[in-house]
Amino acid sequence: MPELPTDLELRRRQFKGQMSTVHTRRQQAVCVRRAYKRYGTKSNPYIILDGLNMTVPKGCIYGLLGASGCGKTTLLNCIVGRKRLNSGEIWVLGGTPGSRGSGVPGPRVGYMPQEIALYGEFSIRETLKYFGWIANMTTSQVDAKVDFFINFLMLPDADRQVKNLSGGQQRRVSLAATLIHEPELLILDEPTVGVDPILRTQIWNHLVEITKHGRTTVIITTHYIDETRQAHLIGLMRGGYFLAEESPEKLIQQFNAESLEDVFLKLSVIQNMGKRRRSSIAQTVTENIHVPTLPGAGAVNEGAVLDDELGGEISGEFGDNVSMNSRTGRVSIAPEPSADHPPELPPEEEPELSWKDHLKIVQMHHMHALIWKNFLWMWRNIPMMLFVIGLPVGQAILFCLAIGKDPNDVRISVVNNEIDYPSEHCRALLDCNNSRLSCTYLEYIRQNYSLDMKYYQTEEDARQSVVRGQSWAVMVVRHNFSDSLRNRLEYGKDVDEGDLFGSTISVYQDKSNENIATFLTRDLLFGFANFFSSYLSSCDVDTRIANLPIRWGAPAYGFENPNFTDFAAPGVVLTIIFFMAVALTSGAMLIERNEGILERSLVNGISGVELLSSQIFTQFIVMLGQTIMVLLVVFVFFALTQQGSWWLVFTITLLAGMCGMCFGFVVSCSCDTERTATYMALGSFLPIVMLCGIIWPIEAMDNYLKYISSVLPLTQATDSMRCVLARGWGMSKPVVYQGFVSLIVWIIVFLTISILVLKFKKG
C-alpha cells in the first residue's frame, strides 16, 4: 500500500470530495495491524476489502450478519471473483481475485451459494464426484469423502437422486460439495437454513475443528444470528455499511446486551440516528432502548460515507451497478481509527509464467469432469434427448412430404358447348375424325395432371362457382371446337376468323393463390401440347407442327421437370440443423445458469473456454446423430437429388450445426431468461429463412437486401450445398468453398463473442 498522504494532501482531497476514500484506507490499515497482532504475520493469507473495511484473518471463522438485501451475497461474490469492485481494493489469499495464480476463483476456495445449485438428476455420489474431479481429486479420494459426508451430514443413500431429497437434505449435499476438496477458504452463504438444531450444532463444530490449526478460513452468513457465537469474528452489516467488526463476546460485553440480536438492534438504532430525518419508528425505538456510546467512536460521523459517489460501488454480474452504500441516509458507525503508521499491505503474488503456461487453455481434469457431467445429464434425460434427436428427423419428413409437390385435385369449372350437358357426357376418343375433340383433351388433362373437372350448363354458373371459392378456374369450350381445330390445322394461314375463334378455349382463373394459378397454367398448356401431338399422330401428320419453334435441349444440370423440393432442400436441411443446435445449446446453458450451477462451476475454477469446449464436444455428438439421420431421410429415403460428394454434404451440414451451436452460446450468454432467449432465437429465425435464399432466389431480392443477405451465416452455405447436390461440383469451385469459409468465420465470431461475454458480463 502506498504511504499515507500528508495533512495538506488530505485537505486537498477533502476539498475535491474524496475524503471518504482516504478514510476507508486508514480504517483498513488498522484492521491489517489488528490482524497481524492477533493472528500472525503478514505472510499468512487473509481477506482484506477496502471500502467496507472488512478483514478476515487466516484460520478464523468470520460471521457476516445482516438483513436480507444489505449486500452480503454481493460482497461474497466479490470475494470469490464473480463480481468486481468499481472502487476500493480487495485481497483474497494474497492476491486479487481473478488474477493468474491466485486460485480464486479456483480450488483454493469453496463456495456454497444461497440456492441449491445442484443437478437434480444426479445422485449424491455423482454430485460429489463432479465437484471432486473439478478440484483434481481422484475417484478413490472422492469415494472416501462420500462415505464421510453421508454419516456426518446424516444424508440418505448415496445413490439417491438429488431431486428426490428434501429441501434440507439438498442443502446438506450442497454443503458437502463445498467441503469435499478441503479448500483454504470456505464461503458459506446461509448453509444452515432448513437444518435441524442438532445437525446445525454438528456443522458448526466441524467448522471450528477445520479452522483450529489455521488450515481453513471460513466466511459464513446466516439468519440465525446467535449461532455465530462460535465465530472468531463477526461483521454486522446494514444498508451496505459495516456497523461493527469484532468478536461476538466483546460486542455483547461492550453493549451490555444479552444476545447478538440485541447488539444488532442497538447498532441499527445508532445508525438511524445519523439520518437527517428520523422516522417515527426510529424515535420510538430510541426512547425505549438505552444506547451506549461506541468505544472510540465519539459522535456519529454523518458525513463519513454518506455520499453514494464516494462509497464502494460494486459492479453487478449482468452489467448493473450494485452500490454497497446506495441507501441515502445510512451512515457508517465504525470507530475512527488512530493515526498510527500501519504496516504495508501484502504484495500480490504473481507467479512466473513460462511459454507453456500460455498454451494451457484448458485443464484436462476440468474437461473430464465437464464432459462426464454433460453426457450423464443427457443419459438421465433420455426422453428429452430422443425428442431432440427425433425432432429434426420429423421436420425433414414433413418438409419432403409437404413442400415442392404438385397440387392434386385442383377443381376446375367446365362449360363444354360441344355436348348437351347434362343429358350428354364426355367420352374420350382419340380419332382424326372425332367430333368431340374437346372431350378427349379434357379427359387427357384430368387423368395426367390430376385435375378435378366439374361441368356446368351455363358460363354464368361456372363463373359463380369461382366467385364462391368452389373452383380455381373456368374453362369455356365453343360448340364448334373440333371442326374449327381441324380447319385451323388444314387451312393454316388461310383459316377464317370464325375458325380461329371457335378453336380457342377461354380460361378465367382465380389468381389469389399464385402457386396454384402457375401450376394450373402449366398443366393446361403442357396438356394441350401433348394432346395435340397425339391427335396429329392419329391423323398421320408430323407432330413437330404442334411444337413451338424453340428446341429445348437436355439441361446441363438438373432435370427437364425440376421440382421445388430439390431447390429448397439444401437450405431447409441447413436451417433445421442450425436452429436445432441453437435451441439445444442455449437451452442447456440457460438451465445451468438459472439454477446457479454455471456460477458455482465458474467459482470452482472452470473457465469460460473450458465450459464452451465441453459443450461443443458433447453437443457435437448429438448434432452428429441429428445430421446423419436427417441426411438419410432426405437423400436416401425420399431420394432427393444428390449428384455430388457425400463428404462435402456431410461436412457442410456439420459446420452449419456447429455455427448454430456457437450462436446458441451467444444467446445463452447474452440472455438471462428462457423467454428472452426464445425471443432472440425467433427474431433471428425469420431473417435467416427469408434472406438466405432458402425459399426464394437471392436474385429476386431488393439490391440493398442482397448485400445484407450475402453476409448472413447460411447464405453462402446454402448456395454451396445446392451446387454440390444439383451440379456435383467440388471444392475447386469458388462458390462451393466460399460456403465452407463463411461458416468457419461465423463460428469463430460467435465463439469469440461468447467468451468475451462470459468473461466480462460478471461486471
N, C-alpha and C positions, 0 to 999 in steps of 0.2 A: 504494500500500500504506500502511496507517496506520502511525503511529510505533510503534517497538518499545516494549514495556511496560517499566516500571521494575522494579528488582530486587524491590521489595515485591510488585508485581503478579505477577511470575514465581513468587514463593514461594506466593502465594495460588493460582495456577493449578496449581502442583505439588501443593499440598495437595488440590485438587479432582480430581487425576488427569488433568490436561490438559497436562502438561509436554511431551509428545511433539509436540503441535501447534505450540507456540512453537518447539521445537527445529527442526522441519522448516521453519518460516517463516524462521528465521535462516539455515539452510542454503541455502534458496532465494535469499536476498538475496546471499549470497556468490557463487552461480552467476551471478546477474544482473550483479554487479560484474565477475566474470571475463569474462563475455560482452562487456560494454561495452569492457573493456580490450583484448580480443583481436580482436573482430570489428566494432567500430564503436560508434556512439551508440545510445541507446535508441529512436531513431526507426526503426531497422532492425527489421523483423518477425522474430520468432523464437518458439520454443515454450518455455513455462515450465510445469512441472507441480509444484504444491505438494502434498507428501505423499510423493512419491518423489524429489523434489529433482532433477528432470531439466531440463536446459537445452539447447536446440538453437538455436545462433545461425544467423542468416540466411547462406545461401550456403555451408553446410558439409554434409558427408556424416556422418551420425550412425549408427553401427553399434550396434544394440540386440541384445545377445547374451545367451543364457541357455538353459537346458534346456527341453524341452517341458513345458508346464504351469506355467511360472513366472509367467505373466501378461503375456507380450509382446503377444500378439494382443489381449487385453483392453485393454491400455494403448493400443494403436494405435486401437482402436475408440473410446476416449475422445477421442483427439486429433482424429479425423475427425468427432466429434459424434454417433456412433451409440450411445454409452453415456454415462451421466452419473456423475460422482463423488458419492458420498454425503457425503464430507468432503474438504476440500482445495480448491484452485483450479487452473484451467488456462487459459492464454492461448495462442492459436494465431493467428499472423499479426495480432497487435494486438488481438484480441478474444476473447470467449468463444465456443467452437464452438456453432453453432446460433442465435446472435443475428443479428438482421436486419442485413444489410450486411457480415457477417464473411466471406462467401464460403466458409464451412466449416459444413456440407457445401456443396459447390458447385464452380464451375470453378477456384477458386484451389488446389484440392487434387486430386491424382491418387492413387488408391488401388488397389493390386493385392493382393487377398486371397490366403490360402493355397490355397483351392480355385480351380478354373479359372474358374468363374462366367461362362461364355460360352454362347451359343446354339449347340448342336451343328449345327442345320440351316442356320445362316448360313455364308456363305463368309467368308474373311479380309477381303475388301474390304467386305462388308456389315457385318461386326462393327465394323470401324474407322469405317465411315460412321456407324453408330448412335451410338457414343461421341463422334465428332467433332461430329455435329449437336447432341448434348446440350450440348456446350461452345460452341455457336453458331458453329461453323466452316462455311464454305461447302463445297460439293461439290468444287470445284476444289482448295481447300486440303487437303481430305481425300485426294483422289487423289494429290496430290504427296507427302503423308506416307506413303501406302500404298507407293508405289514405294521410298521411302527405307527403310522398315522391312523390306520384302521382302529388300532387299540387306543391310541392316545386321544383321538377326537371322537371316539365312540361312533364310528361310521358302520353302516351295514356291509354286506358282502362286497368285495372289491370289484366284482363283475357286474354289479347293478348299474344301469344307465343313470346318468345324472338327472335326466328329465323325470325319472321315476322317484326321485328323492324329495323329501320335504324341503321347504324353504331354508330352515335352519341347517339341515344336512348339506344342502348345496353350498351354503356359506362356509361350512367347515371344509368341504372339498376345495373351495376357492382358497381358503387359508392354507391348506396343505400344499396346494400348487405354488403358493408363495414361499413356503418354508422349505420346500423339498431340496433345493440346492444350497442351503445354508449360506445365504448372501451376507455380505458385510453390513448392508443397510437394509432394514425392513421398513417399508412404508405400508401401514395397515389403515385403511380408511373404513372405520366403523366395523371391525371384524367380529364384534360380539353381539351384533343386532340379531335378535331371534334365537339367541343361545341361552340355555337354562343356566341358573346361577352356579351350579356345581361345575359345569364344563367351563363357564366363564372364569371361575377361580383357577381351574386347571390350566387354562390357556395363559392367564397372567403369571402363574407360577413358572410355566415353561419359558415365557419371555424373560422373566427375572433370571432364570437359570442360564439361558444362552448369552445374556449380557454380563454375566458375573465376572468373567475374566477379560472383558473388553473385546471379545471376538466379534460381537454383533452390536450394532446400534439400531434402535427401534424408534420410529415416529408413529404414533398411533392417535387416531381421532375416535371419539366415542360420544354417544349421547348420555352415557351413564357417567356423570362427572365424578362421583365419589369413588368409582372403581380405579381411578388413576392415582389413588393414594400410594400405590406401589411404584409409581413412576419416579425417576430421579429428578426430573424437571418437568414443569408444565408451563405451557404458554396459553394464556387466556386471551381470546380473540373476539372482537365485536366490531361489526361495521367496517371490516377491512383494516382495523388497528389492533395492535397488541395492548392489552390492558396491563398485563404483568407477565413476567417470566422468572419463575423461582421454584424452589422445591415445594411440594404440597404442604408439608408440616410447617414450614416457615411462613407461608402465606396465611395458613389458618391461625398461627400464633400472632402474626402482625396485625391481623384484622379482628382478633378476638372473636373468631367465628367458630361455629360448631361443625361446619362441613364446608367443602369446596363450593357447593352451590350458594351458600351464604356469602362467601368471598366474591364469587362472580356477580351476585346481585349488588353487593356494595360497590364493586368496581364499576358496574354499569351505571349506578346512580351517580357516582363521581364523574363519569364520562359525560352523562347528560347535563351535569351542572356547568359544563363548558359550552353549552349551547347558548345562543343569544336569546332564544325564546324557550322558556321552559313549558313543557306540556303539563296539563293538569295531572296526568298520571305520575310524571316525574316529581311534581311538587308533593303529591300525596305520599309517595314512597319515601321521599327525603324527610318529610316530617315525622315518619314513624320508624325510621332506621337511623341509628347512630353511625355517622360516617367518620371514621378516623382520618387523621392526616397521614398521607403516604410518607414513609420514611425517605427523606432526601428529596422529595418532590417539590415541597413548598406549595405554592398556589398552582392551580391548573394552568398549563401553558396553552392558552386558547389559540394562539397563532402558530403553534409549532408545525403542524402538518395539516392545517385546515384547508389550504388551497389544493384543489384536485390536481392542478397542473404541476404542483411540486411534489406530490406523493409518488409512490412507486406503482405506476400502472403496469398491468400485465396484459400482454397481447394474447387474445383468445385463440383457441385452436383453429377456428374456422374464420379467422380474419377479424373478429370483433375485438374491441378493446375492453378488457375487464379490469376495472380500476379497483385496487385493493383498498382505496380510501375514497371511494366515489360518493359516499353519503355525506352531503354537506351538513355541517352542524355537529358531526362526530369529531372528537379531538383525541389526540394521543395523551395518555396519562402516565407513560413510562417515566421513571425517575430521571432527572437531569444528571448526566454523568459528570464525574470530576474531570479536571483538565490534565490529569497525569498523562505522561507520554506512553502510549500503548506500544506493544511490540508490532512488528510488521506482520501483514497477512502472509499466510503460507504461499510460497511460489507455486504457480501452476506447473504440474508435472507433464511436460511434453516429451514423449518418448522419441528416440531417434528412429527414423524410418529409412529402410533400405528400398532399393528399386523394386524388390519383390513384394514389399508391403503394398505398394501402389497397384500391383496386379491382382491382389486378393480382393476381388469384387464381392465374392460370396464365400461363406464358410460352409464346408461340407456337412458338418453336423447340423447346421441350421437347415440346409436344403433337405437333408434326410428326414428331419422332423416335419418339415412343412409338406413335403411330397407325401409322406406316410399319412399325415393328417388329412390331406385333401382326398386321397384315394379311400381312406377309411370313411370319411364323410359321405363320399359317393356310394360306397358299399352299404352304408346304413340307410341310404335313401334310394333304394333300388327302384321303387315305383316312379319316383320323380325322374330318375336318370333314364328309365325306359321311355318315359314321356318325352324327355329332352331329345333322346336319340330318335324316337319314332316320329316326332312332330315334323321334322324336315322331310322325312320319307312320305308322310301323309300329304304334306304340301306339294311335293313333287308329283305324287299320283294325281292329286286334284288338278294341278296345272296341266298335266298331259291329257287328262280326261275332259277338261272344261275349256281349254284355251286353244285356239287355232283350228278347230274343226269347222267343216262346212255346216251351215244351218240346215236342219231337216224339217220336213213337213211345213214349209212356208206356204201359207194359204194364199191362193190367187183366185179372184172372181173372174169368170169367163163368160162372155156373151158370144156364142158361135152362131152366126146367122146362116151358116151353110146347112144347119139341121133345124128341124122343127121341134125345139125344146119346149115343154118336157115330154112330149109324146115320142120323140125320137132321140136316141142316144148315140154317142160317137162309137165307131168301131174302127180300129186301126187296120189299114190295108195298104201295104206299100206296092203300088202298081202304077205304071206310067199313065194309064187312062183313068185312074181313080178320080171320082167326082167329089171325094171328101178328103182332100189332102190336108185340110186343117185338122181333122181328127187324128190323122197319122202323126202330124207334128206335135199336137198337144199330148197325145199318149206317149210319144217318144221322150219329151222333156219330163213328163210326170214319172216315168219309170227310171230314167237315167239320172235325174237330178233331184229326186225325192221331193217334188213339189206337190202340194195338195190342191187339186182343182175343185172348185165349186161353181156349178153352172147356174146362170140366171137367164131369165127370159128377156129382160129389157136392160139397156145400158144404165138407166137411172137406178134400178135396183142394185146393180153391181157397184155403182159409184157410192151409194148409200152404205153398202157393206164396208167400204174402205173408210168412209167418214165415221162410222161407228166403231172402227178399230177391229173389225172381224176379218179383214184380209189386208195384204200388203200391196196389192196392185190389181188393176182391172185390165183385161185383155179383150179387145173387140175385134172379131173376125167378120169380114164382109161376106155378103151372101154369094158372091161370085168369085171367091178367093181362088179356088182350084183352077177354073178356066182362065182367070186373069194371070195366074202364075205361069201357066203353060204358054199363054200368048206372050208374056214378057220374055220367056226363055226363047221362044221361036222367032219373034219378030225383032228382038234386040232393040236397035236404035230407032226402029220404025214403029215401035209399040205406041198405041194411043194413050191419051191421058186417063181414060176410064179404066184401062187395064192396070196402069201404074197405081191408081188409087185403090182399085179392087184387090190387088195383090199385096197390099200393105196392112199389117196387123197393128192396130193402135194400142199403146200401153200407157196407162196412167198410174204412177207409183205413189206410195206413201214413203217419203224420204226422211221422215223424222228419225229413223234409225239408219245411219249411213252405211253401216256394215251389211245389214240385211239388204238394203237397196243395191249395194255394189255386187253382192253375191247373186241377187236376182237378175240384175242386168247381165252379168257374166253368163248365167245359166241359159237365159233366153237367147242370147246371141250365139253362144257356142252350140246350144241345142239346135238352133235353126240351121247353122252352118253344117252340122253333122247330118241333120235330117235331109237337107237339100242335096248334099253329096250322095246320100243313099238313094234319093229319088232319081238323080241324074244317072246313077249306075243302073237303076231299073229300066231306064229309057235308052241305055247304051250310049250315053253321052259322057264325054270326058269330064270327070269330077273336078278337074282343076278350074273349070269355068266358074264354080261356086266359090273359089278361094279369092281372098284379097290379093292384089298384086304385090304382096310383101312376103318374102320367104323367110321363115324363122328357122335358123339352123339349130344344131344341137348346142345347148348352153355350155359355156366354158366352165362354169361351176354351178352346182345345184341341179335342179330338175326342171323339166318343162312345166310341171304343175306344182310350184312351190307352195308350202303351207306356212301359216304364221307361227305354228308351234316351233318349227326349226329355227325361225328368226328369233323368237323370244326366248328360247330355251337357254342359251348361254347366260344372258342377263338374269333370268329368273333363278337359275341354279346358283350363280354367284351371290345374288341378293339373299336367297334363303340361307346359305351357309354364313354369309356375312352377319346378318341380323340375328341368327340363332346364336352365333358366338358372342354378339353384343349382349343379348339377353342373359345367356348363361354366365358370362364372366362378371358383368355388372351386378347380377343378382347374387352370386356367391360372395363377392366383395362387400356388397351392402349388408348382407346378413351378418357377416363377421364384424363389420364396422358398427352397425346399430346395436348389436348385442354386447359390444365392448371387447370382443375377442381380438379384433385387429389392434386396438390400442394397447391391450395387455401384451400381445406378442411384440409390438414395437418397443415397449418398455423393457421387455426381457432381452432386447438386443437384436431382434430381427430388423434388417434394413429394408428400405423400400425396394431396392434392386432384388434382394432375395425373395421378398414377398411376390413381386411380379414374376420373377423367374419360375418360382414353384407353381404359380397359377398357370403360366404359359405351358409348362410341361404337362400338368395334369389335364388342363382343358384341351391341349393339343391331342391327347389320346382320345378324348370324347369327340372332338371335331374330326379326327381321322375316321372314326366309325361312322359319323354322320356323312362325311364326304363319300366314302366307299358305297354306302347304301343308296345315297341319292343318285350317284352316277350309274350304279347298276340299274336302278329303277328307270331312269330317264333314257339311257342309251342302250341298255340290254333288254329290259323287259318291254319298254314301249318302242324300242328300235328307232329312236330319232336319229337324224343324220349325224354321222361321225366319220369324217374322211381323214382325220389327222392322227397324230401320235397320242396314244393314251397317256403317256407320261406327262406330256405337256398339259393335257386337260386336267389330269390329277393334280399336278404341281400348282397350276394357276388357281385351281379351286381351293387348295390348302392355303395358298398365300392370301386369298380373299378371306378365308376363315380366320387366319392369324391377324389380318388387318382389322377385322371386326372384333376380335378378341382384344386387341390393343385399344380400339375405340371404346370398348366396354370398360377398360381400365380408366380411361379419361372420364367416362360417365360416372363411374362409381367414386372416383377420387374427387370429382367436382361437385357431386350432388350429395346432400345429407340424408335424403329420404327416398324411399322407393317411388313415391309419387313424382318427385322432381326428376328422378332418373327415367321414369316412364315417359314423362313429357319430353325430355331431351331426346330419347331414343325415337319416339314417334315423330318429333319435329324434324329429325334427320332422315327418317324413312321416306317420306313423300318427296323431298327434293332429289334424293338419290334415285328413286324409281322414275321420276318424271324427267330428270335432266341427264341421266347417264346413258340414254339411247337404248334402254331395255325394252320398252314397249313401242317406241316410235323413233324413226331415224333422226339423228342429230342434224342432218342436212335440212330438215324441215323446221328447225328452231329459229327464233329471232337471232340476229347476228350477235347481239350482246350476250345472249344466253349461251351461245356456242363457246365463248371464251370461259365462262363460268363452268360449263359442263366439262371442258377439256381438263380441268384440274381436280375434278371430283374423284374419289377413290376408285369407283367401279367403271368409269367411262372407258379408259384405255384398256382395262382388263376385259370388259365385255367385247370390245372390238377385237382384241387379241384372241379370245376364246372362239369368237364367231368365225374368224379366219381359219383357225385350226380345224374347227368342226366342218365348216362348209367348203373350204378350199383346200384343206390338207396342208397348209403352209407350216413351215418350221421356224426355228429361231433365227434363221438367216434373214427373214423379212423384218423390216423395222417395225411394222405395225404389230407384229407378234411380240418381240422383245420389249417394246415400249410398255405393253401392259404389265409385264413382269416387273420392270423397273419402277413403274408408277406405284404398284402395290408395296414394293420394298421400301420406297421412300416414305409412303404414308405410315407403314409400320414403325419406321424409325421416328417419325414425327410424333405419332401417338404415344410411343413408349417414352420419349423424352418429356413430353408434356406430363405424363402420368408420374414419372419420377420426380419432376420438379414440383408438382402439386403435392405429392406425398411429403416431400422434404420441407416445403415452405408453408404449407397450409396450417401447420401447428401453431404458427404465429411467430 
